[in-house]
Amino acid sequence: MQFVDHFTSSLLTAHFYHLISKSLIYFSSISVILFVFNMIITLIYICILF
């Protein structure tokens, strides 16, 4: 019974870490996209001003 509990908890931990890594990749890609978007808008703004 102890082994089953340990196995279940390790499975849950692995699933949890998988979810965390997926969400980290998701958030980092969103921040990169937002950064590029900001750069493009800033460049357009500078081109309009000058």
PQR file with spaces between the fields and no chain letter, atoms N, CA, C, O and H, PARSE charges and radii, in Angstrom:
ATOM       1  N    MET     1       0.829   -1.203    0.000 -0.4000 1.5000
ATOM       2  CA   MET     1       0.000    0.000    0.000 -0.0000 2.0000
ATOM       3  C    MET     1       0.871    1.265    0.000  0.5500 1.7000
ATOM       4  O    MET     1       0.552    2.263   -0.645 -0.5500 1.4000
ATOM       5  N    GLN     2       1.958    1.187    0.729 -0.4000 1.5000
ATOM       6  CA   GLN     2       2.889    2.318    0.778 -0.0000 2.0000
ATOM       7  C    GLN     2       3.456    2.610   -0.612  0.5500 1.7000
ATOM       8  O    GLN     2       3.614    3.767   -1.001 -0.5500 1.4000
ATOM       9  H    GLN     2       2.218    0.376    1.253  0.4000 1.0000
ATOM      10  N    PHE     3       3.759    1.546   -1.350 -0.4000 1.5000
ATOM      11  CA   PHE     3       4.323    1.692   -2.689 -0.0000 2.0000
ATOM      12  C    PHE     3       3.325    2.368   -3.623  0.5500 1.7000
ATOM      13  O    PHE     3       3.700    3.219   -4.429 -0.5500 1.4000
ATOM      14  H    PHE     3       3.631    0.606   -1.035  0.4000 1.0000
ATOM      15  N    VAL     4       2.055    1.987   -3.510 -0.4000 1.5000
ATOM      16  CA   VAL     4       1.023    2.575   -4.368 -0.0000 2.0000
ATOM      17  C    VAL     4       0.884    4.069   -4.083  0.5500 1.7000
ATOM      18  O    VAL     4       0.769    4.876   -5.005 -0.5500 1.4000
ATOM      19  H    VAL     4       1.750    1.296   -2.855  0.4000 1.0000
ATOM      20  N    ASP     5       0.895    4.430   -2.802 -0.4000 1.5000
ATOM      21  CA   ASP     5       0.806    5.846   -2.440 -0.0000 2.0000
ATOM      22  C    ASP     5       1.995    6.627   -2.998  0.5500 1.7000
ATOM      23  O    ASP     5       1.840    7.721   -3.540 -0.5500 1.4000
ATOM      24  H    ASP     5       0.988    3.774   -2.052  0.4000 1.0000
ATOM      25  N    HIS     6       3.170    6.049   -2.857 -0.4000 1.5000
ATOM      26  CA   HIS     6       4.383    6.706   -3.347 -0.0000 2.0000
ATOM      27  C    HIS     6       4.325    6.872   -4.866  0.5500 1.7000
ATOM      28  O    HIS     6       4.686    7.922   -5.397 -0.5500 1.4000
ATOM      29  H    HIS     6       3.296    5.159   -2.417  0.4000 1.0000
ATOM      30  N    PHE     7       3.869    5.830   -5.558 -0.4000 1.5000
ATOM      31  CA   PHE     7       3.767    5.863   -7.016 -0.0000 2.0000
ATOM      32  C    PHE     7       2.784    6.942   -7.460  0.5500 1.7000
ATOM      33  O    PHE     7       3.063    7.704   -8.386 -0.5500 1.4000
ATOM      34  H    PHE     7       3.576    4.977   -5.126  0.4000 1.0000
ATOM      35  N    THR     8       1.620    7.003   -6.786 -0.4000 1.5000
ATOM      36  CA   THR     8       0.605    7.997   -7.130 -0.0000 2.0000
ATOM      37  C    THR     8       1.122    9.414   -6.896  0.5500 1.7000
ATOM      38  O    THR     8       0.918   10.302   -7.723 -0.5500 1.4000
ATOM      39  H    THR     8       1.394    6.385   -6.033  0.4000 1.0000
ATOM      40  N    SER     9       1.789    9.618   -5.769 -0.4000 1.5000
ATOM      41  CA   SER     9       2.295   10.957   -5.465 -0.0000 2.0000
ATOM      42  C    SER     9       3.383   11.368   -6.456  0.5500 1.7000
ATOM      43  O    SER     9       3.457   12.533   -6.846 -0.5500 1.4000
ATOM      44  H    SER     9       1.955    8.896   -5.097  0.4000 1.0000
ATOM      45  N    SER    10       4.229   10.418   -6.865 -0.4000 1.5000
ATOM      46  CA   SER    10       5.273   10.756   -7.834 -0.0000 2.0000
ATOM      47  C    SER    10       4.664   11.066   -9.199  0.5500 1.7000
ATOM      48  O    SER    10       5.151   11.940   -9.917 -0.5500 1.4000
ATOM      49  H    SER    10       4.170    9.471   -6.548  0.4000 1.0000
ATOM      50  N    LEU    11       3.595   10.347   -9.556 -0.4000 1.5000
ATOM      51  CA   LEU    11       2.898   10.638  -10.809 -0.0000 2.0000
ATOM      52  C    LEU    11       2.292   12.037  -10.768  0.5500 1.7000
ATOM      53  O    LEU    11       2.393   12.795  -11.733 -0.5500 1.4000
ATOM      54  H    LEU    11       3.199    9.637   -8.973  0.4000 1.0000
ATOM      55  N    LEU    12       1.663   12.370   -9.648 -0.4000 1.5000
ATOM      56  CA   LEU    12       1.062   13.693   -9.498 -0.0000 2.0000
ATOM      57  C    LEU    12       2.131   14.781   -9.553  0.5500 1.7000
ATOM      58  O    LEU    12       1.925   15.833  -10.158 -0.5500 1.4000
ATOM      59  H    LEU    12       1.580   11.754   -8.865  0.4000 1.0000
ATOM      60  N    THR    13       3.273   14.520   -8.917 -0.4000 1.5000
ATOM      61  CA   THR    13       4.361   15.497   -8.930 -0.0000 2.0000
ATOM      62  C    THR    13       4.885   15.706  -10.350  0.5500 1.7000
ATOM      63  O    THR    13       5.143   16.837  -10.763 -0.5500 1.4000
ATOM      64  H    THR    13       3.440   13.666   -8.425  0.4000 1.0000
ATOM      65  N    ALA    14       5.039   14.614  -11.092 -0.4000 1.5000
ATOM      66  CA   ALA    14       5.520   14.711  -12.469 -0.0000 2.0000
ATOM      67  C    ALA    14       4.528   15.496  -13.326  0.5500 1.7000
ATOM      68  O    ALA    14       4.929   16.328  -14.140 -0.5500 1.4000
ATOM      69  H    ALA    14       4.829   13.695  -10.757  0.4000 1.0000
ATOM      70  N    HIS    15       3.238   15.232  -13.141 -0.4000 1.5000
ATOM      71  CA   HIS    15       2.202   15.942  -13.883 -0.0000 2.0000
ATOM      72  C    HIS    15       2.237   17.432  -13.538  0.5500 1.7000
ATOM      73  O    HIS    15       2.101   18.292  -14.408 -0.5500 1.4000
ATOM      74  H    HIS    15       2.912   14.556  -12.479  0.4000 1.0000
ATOM      75  N    PHE    16       2.424   17.716  -12.239 -0.4000 1.5000
ATOM      76  CA   PHE    16       2.482   19.093  -11.764 -0.0000 2.0000
ATOM      77  C    PHE    16       3.655   19.836  -12.398  0.5500 1.7000
ATOM      78  O    PHE    16       3.498   20.954  -12.888 -0.5500 1.4000
ATOM      79  H    PHE    16       2.535   17.018  -11.532  0.4000 1.0000
ATOM      80  N    TYR    17       4.840   19.204  -12.384 -0.4000 1.5000
ATOM      81  CA   TYR    17       6.018   19.830  -12.983 -0.0000 2.0000
ATOM      82  C    TYR    17       5.829   20.027  -14.485  0.5500 1.7000
ATOM      83  O    TYR    17       6.279   21.026  -15.046 -0.5500 1.4000
ATOM      84  H    TYR    17       4.967   18.296  -11.986  0.4000 1.0000
ATOM      85  N    HIS    18       5.161   19.072  -15.134 -0.4000 1.5000
ATOM      86  CA   HIS    18       4.891   19.187  -16.566 -0.0000 2.0000
ATOM      87  C    HIS    18       4.003   20.398  -16.840  0.5500 1.7000
ATOM      88  O    HIS    18       4.250   21.162  -17.773 -0.5500 1.4000
ATOM      89  H    HIS    18       4.795   18.260  -14.678  0.4000 1.0000
ATOM      90  N    LEU    19       2.969   20.566  -16.019 -0.4000 1.5000
ATOM      91  CA   LEU    19       2.079   21.715  -16.173 -0.0000 2.0000
ATOM      92  C    LEU    19       2.828   23.024  -15.947  0.5500 1.7000
ATOM      93  O    LEU    19       2.638   23.992  -16.683 -0.5500 1.4000
ATOM      94  H    LEU    19       2.768   19.946  -15.261  0.4000 1.0000
ATOM      95  N    ILE    20       3.682   23.047  -14.919 -0.4000 1.5000
ATOM      96  CA   ILE    20       4.450   24.258  -14.618 -0.0000 2.0000
ATOM      97  C    ILE    20       5.365   24.618  -15.781  0.5500 1.7000
ATOM      98  O    ILE    20       5.448   25.783  -16.169 -0.5500 1.4000
ATOM      99  H    ILE    20       3.836   22.261  -14.321  0.4000 1.0000
ATOM     100  N    SER    21       6.055   23.619  -16.342 -0.4000 1.5000
ATOM     101  CA   SER    21       6.974   23.904  -17.444 -0.0000 2.0000
ATOM     102  C    SER    21       6.212   24.373  -18.681  0.5500 1.7000
ATOM     103  O    SER    21       6.671   25.266  -19.393 -0.5500 1.4000
ATOM     104  H    SER    21       5.988   22.672  -16.027  0.4000 1.0000
ATOM     105  N    LYS    22       5.038   23.768  -18.942 -0.4000 1.5000
ATOM     106  CA   LYS    22       4.235   24.200  -20.088 -0.0000 2.0000
ATOM     107  C    LYS    22       3.767   25.637  -19.911  0.5500 1.7000
ATOM     108  O    LYS    22       3.822   26.429  -20.852 -0.5500 1.4000
ATOM     109  H    LYS    22       4.665   23.042  -18.364  0.4000 1.0000
ATOM     110  N    SER    23       3.307   25.979  -18.706 -0.4000 1.5000
ATOM     111  CA   SER    23       2.829   27.338  -18.473 -0.0000 2.0000
ATOM     112  C    SER    23       3.982   28.338  -18.531  0.5500 1.7000
ATOM     113  O    SER    23       3.799   29.468  -18.985 -0.5500 1.4000
ATOM     114  H    SER    23       3.263   25.336  -17.942  0.4000 1.0000
ATOM     115  N    LEU    24       5.183   27.928  -18.070 -0.4000 1.5000
ATOM     116  CA   LEU    24       6.346   28.814  -18.147 -0.0000 2.0000
ATOM     117  C    LEU    24       6.714   29.097  -19.596  0.5500 1.7000
ATOM     118  O    LEU    24       7.002   30.238  -19.956 -0.5500 1.4000
ATOM     119  H    LEU    24       5.332   27.010  -17.701  0.4000 1.0000
ATOM     120  N    ILE    25       6.704   28.055  -20.428 -0.4000 1.5000
ATOM     121  CA   ILE    25       7.002   28.231  -21.855 -0.0000 2.0000
ATOM     122  C    ILE    25       5.961   29.144  -22.499  0.5500 1.7000
ATOM     123  O    ILE    25       6.295   30.016  -23.301 -0.5500 1.4000
ATOM     124  H    ILE    25       6.471   27.128  -20.135  0.4000 1.0000
ATOM     125  N    TYR    26       4.685   28.928  -22.133 -0.4000 1.5000
ATOM     126  CA   TYR    26       3.578   29.724  -22.660 -0.0000 2.0000
ATOM     127  C    TYR    26       3.750   31.198  -22.303  0.5500 1.7000
ATOM     128  O    TYR    26       3.650   32.073  -23.163 -0.5500 1.4000
ATOM     129  H    TYR    26       4.414   28.219  -21.482  0.4000 1.0000
ATOM     130  N    PHE    27       4.014   31.463  -21.005 -0.4000 1.5000
ATOM     131  CA   PHE    27       4.158   32.844  -20.553 -0.0000 2.0000
ATOM     132  C    PHE    27       5.381   33.515  -21.159  0.5500 1.7000
ATOM     133  O    PHE    27       5.335   34.697  -21.498 -0.5500 1.4000
ATOM     134  H    PHE    27       4.095   30.752  -20.306  0.4000 1.0000
ATOM     135  N    SER    28       6.473   32.775  -21.299 -0.4000 1.5000
ATOM     136  CA   SER    28       7.680   33.378  -21.858 -0.0000 2.0000
ATOM     137  C    SER    28       7.474   33.715  -23.332  0.5500 1.7000
ATOM     138  O    SER    28       7.957   34.745  -23.803 -0.5500 1.4000
ATOM     139  H    SER    28       6.510   31.814  -21.023  0.4000 1.0000
ATOM     140  N    SER    29       6.761   32.856  -24.065 -0.4000 1.5000
ATOM     141  CA   SER    29       6.500   33.156  -25.475 -0.0000 2.0000
ATOM     142  C    SER    29       5.580   34.365  -25.603  0.5500 1.7000
ATOM     143  O    SER    29       5.754   35.184  -26.506 -0.5500 1.4000
ATOM     144  H    SER    29       6.369   32.020  -23.682  0.4000 1.0000
ATOM     145  N    ILE    30       4.596   34.483  -24.697 -0.4000 1.5000
ATOM     146  CA   ILE    30       3.704   35.645  -24.715 -0.0000 2.0000
ATOM     147  C    ILE    30       4.495   36.920  -24.444  0.5500 1.7000
ATOM     148  O    ILE    30       4.282   37.936  -25.106 -0.5500 1.4000
ATOM     149  H    ILE    30       4.455   33.818  -23.964  0.4000 1.0000
ATOM     150  N    SER    31       5.412   36.872  -23.469 -0.4000 1.5000
ATOM     151  CA   SER    31       6.191   38.068  -23.145 -0.0000 2.0000
ATOM     152  C    SER    31       7.117   38.444  -24.298  0.5500 1.7000
ATOM     153  O    SER    31       7.323   39.627  -24.567 -0.5500 1.4000
ATOM     154  H    SER    31       5.585   36.046  -22.931  0.4000 1.0000
ATOM     155  N    VAL    32       7.679   37.443  -24.983 -0.4000 1.5000
ATOM     156  CA   VAL    32       8.532   37.723  -26.141 -0.0000 2.0000
ATOM     157  C    VAL    32       7.716   38.374  -27.253  0.5500 1.7000
ATOM     158  O    VAL    32       8.172   39.331  -27.879 -0.5500 1.4000
ATOM     159  H    VAL    32       7.512   36.481  -24.765  0.4000 1.0000
ATOM     160  N    ILE    33       6.512   37.859  -27.501 -0.4000 1.5000
ATOM     161  CA   ILE    33       5.641   38.433  -28.535 -0.0000 2.0000
ATOM     162  C    ILE    33       5.278   39.875  -28.188  0.5500 1.7000
ATOM     163  O    ILE    33       5.296   40.752  -29.051 -0.5500 1.4000
ATOM     164  H    ILE    33       6.141   37.082  -26.992  0.4000 1.0000
ATOM     165  N    LEU    34       4.947   40.115  -26.911 -0.4000 1.5000
ATOM     166  CA   LEU    34       4.611   41.471  -26.479 -0.0000 2.0000
ATOM     167  C    LEU    34       5.807   42.407  -26.621  0.5500 1.7000
ATOM     168  O    LEU    34       5.656   43.568  -27.002 -0.5500 1.4000
ATOM     169  H    LEU    34       4.933   39.403  -26.209  0.4000 1.0000
ATOM     170  N    PHE    35       6.998   41.893  -26.309 -0.4000 1.5000
ATOM     171  CA   PHE    35       8.211   42.709  -26.426 -0.0000 2.0000
ATOM     172  C    PHE    35       8.453   43.106  -27.880  0.5500 1.7000
ATOM     173  O    PHE    35       8.749   44.267  -28.165 -0.5500 1.4000
ATOM     174  H    PHE    35       7.121   40.951  -25.999  0.4000 1.0000
ATOM     175  N    VAL    36       8.329   42.151  -28.797 -0.4000 1.5000
ATOM     176  CA   VAL    36       8.517   42.429  -30.228 -0.0000 2.0000
ATOM     177  C    VAL    36       7.459   43.417  -30.717  0.5500 1.7000
ATOM     178  O    VAL    36       7.758   44.323  -31.495 -0.5500 1.4000
ATOM     179  H    VAL    36       8.089   41.208  -28.566  0.4000 1.0000
ATOM     180  N    PHE    37       6.222   43.237  -30.255 -0.4000 1.5000
ATOM     181  CA   PHE    37       5.129   44.132  -30.615 -0.0000 2.0000
ATOM     182  C    PHE    37       5.431   45.561  -30.157  0.5500 1.7000
ATOM     183  O    PHE    37       5.227   46.518  -30.903 -0.5500 1.4000
ATOM     184  H    PHE    37       5.979   42.501  -29.622  0.4000 1.0000
ATOM     185  N    ASN    38       5.921   45.691  -28.920 -0.4000 1.5000
ATOM     186  CA   ASN    38       6.302   47.008  -28.396 -0.0000 2.0000
ATOM     187  C    ASN    38       7.418   47.633  -29.209  0.5500 1.7000
ATOM     188  O    ASN    38       7.387   48.832  -29.489 -0.5500 1.4000
ATOM     189  H    ASN    38       6.087   44.913  -28.314  0.4000 1.0000
ATOM     190  N    MET    39       8.412   46.829  -29.594 -0.4000 1.5000
ATOM     191  CA   MET    39       9.524   47.337  -30.392 -0.0000 2.0000
ATOM     192  C    MET    39       9.035   47.860  -31.738  0.5500 1.7000
ATOM     193  O    MET    39       9.460   48.925  -32.186 -0.5500 1.4000
ATOM     194  H    MET    39       8.438   45.856  -29.367  0.4000 1.0000
ATOM     195  N    ILE    40       8.143   47.110  -32.381 -0.4000 1.5000
ATOM     196  CA   ILE    40       7.620   47.519  -33.689 -0.0000 2.0000
ATOM     197  C    ILE    40       6.836   48.818  -33.566  0.5500 1.7000
ATOM     198  O    ILE    40       6.996   49.722  -34.386 -0.5500 1.4000
ATOM     199  H    ILE    40       7.798   46.245  -32.017  0.4000 1.0000
ATOM     200  N    ILE    41       5.985   48.916  -32.542 -0.4000 1.5000
ATOM     201  CA   ILE    41       5.195   50.132  -32.331 -0.0000 2.0000
ATOM     202  C    ILE    41       6.109   51.322  -32.059  0.5500 1.7000
ATOM     203  O    ILE    41       5.879   52.419  -32.567 -0.5500 1.4000
ATOM     204  H    ILE    41       5.855   48.182  -31.876  0.4000 1.0000
ATOM     205  N    THR    42       7.145   51.098  -31.255 -0.4000 1.5000
ATOM     206  CA   THR    42       8.098   52.174  -30.960 -0.0000 2.0000
ATOM     207  C    THR    42       8.825   52.621  -32.225  0.5500 1.7000
ATOM     208  O    THR    42       9.025   53.818  -32.435 -0.5500 1.4000
ATOM     209  H    THR    42       7.332   50.207  -30.842  0.4000 1.0000
ATOM     210  N    LEU    43       9.218   51.671  -33.064 -0.4000 1.5000
ATOM     211  CA   LEU    43       9.902   52.012  -34.316 -0.0000 2.0000
ATOM     212  C    LEU    43       8.986   52.803  -35.243  0.5500 1.7000
ATOM     213  O    LEU    43       9.419   53.778  -35.857 -0.5500 1.4000
ATOM     214  H    LEU    43       9.056   50.699  -32.893  0.4000 1.0000
ATOM     215  N    ILE    44       7.727   52.391  -35.349 -0.4000 1.5000
ATOM     216  CA   ILE    44       6.764   53.113  -36.186 -0.0000 2.0000
ATOM     217  C    ILE    44       6.571   54.533  -35.653  0.5500 1.7000
ATOM     218  O    ILE    44       6.530   55.497  -36.417 -0.5500 1.4000
ATOM     219  H    ILE    44       7.375   51.598  -34.851  0.4000 1.0000
ATOM     220  N    TYR    45       6.452   54.642  -34.322 -0.4000 1.5000
ATOM     221  CA   TYR    45       6.280   55.946  -33.681 -0.0000 2.0000
ATOM     222  C    TYR    45       7.463   56.861  -33.973  0.5500 1.7000
ATOM     223  O    TYR    45       7.283   58.039  -34.283 -0.5500 1.4000
ATOM     224  H    TYR    45       6.485   53.859  -33.701  0.4000 1.0000
ATOM     225  N    ILE    46       8.683   56.313  -33.873 -0.4000 1.5000
ATOM     226  CA   ILE    46       9.900   57.088  -34.150 -0.0000 2.0000
ATOM     227  C    ILE    46       9.932   57.510  -35.622  0.5500 1.7000
ATOM     228  O    ILE    46      10.296   58.643  -35.938 -0.5500 1.4000
ATOM     229  H    ILE    46       8.830   55.356  -33.621  0.4000 1.0000
ATOM     230  N    CYS    47       9.555   56.608  -36.510 -0.4000 1.5000
ATOM     231  CA   CYS    47       9.541   56.925  -37.943 -0.0000 2.0000
ATOM     232  C    CYS    47       8.530   58.023  -38.243  0.5500 1.7000
ATOM     233  O    CYS    47       8.784   58.880  -39.090 -0.5500 1.4000
ATOM     234  H    CYS    47       9.260   55.687  -36.254  0.4000 1.0000
ATOM     235  N    ILE    48       7.391   58.010  -37.564 -0.4000 1.5000
ATOM     236  CA   ILE    48       6.378   59.045  -37.783 -0.0000 2.0000
ATOM     237  C    ILE    48       6.878   60.388  -37.244  0.5500 1.7000
ATOM     238  O    ILE    48       6.685   61.431  -37.869 -0.5500 1.4000
ATOM     239  H    ILE    48       7.184   57.314  -36.877  0.4000 1.0000
ATOM     240  N    LEU    49       7.521   60.345  -36.079 -0.4000 1.5000
ATOM     241  CA   LEU    49       7.972   61.589  -35.452 -0.0000 2.0000
ATOM     242  C    LEU    49       9.088   62.245  -36.246  0.5500 1.7000
ATOM     243  O    LEU    49       9.097   63.465  -36.410 -0.5500 1.4000
ATOM     244  H    LEU    49       7.677   59.498  -35.571  0.4000 1.0000
ATOM     245  N    PHE    50      10.038   61.443  -36.746 -0.4000 1.5000
ATOM     246  CA   PHE    50      11.212   62.040  -37.391 -0.0000 2.0000
ATOM     247  C    PHE    50      11.137   61.949  -38.898  0.5500 1.7000
ATOM     248  O    PHE    50      12.048   62.406  -39.589 -0.5500 1.4000
ATOM     249  H    PHE    50      10.031   60.452  -36.613  0.4000 1.0000
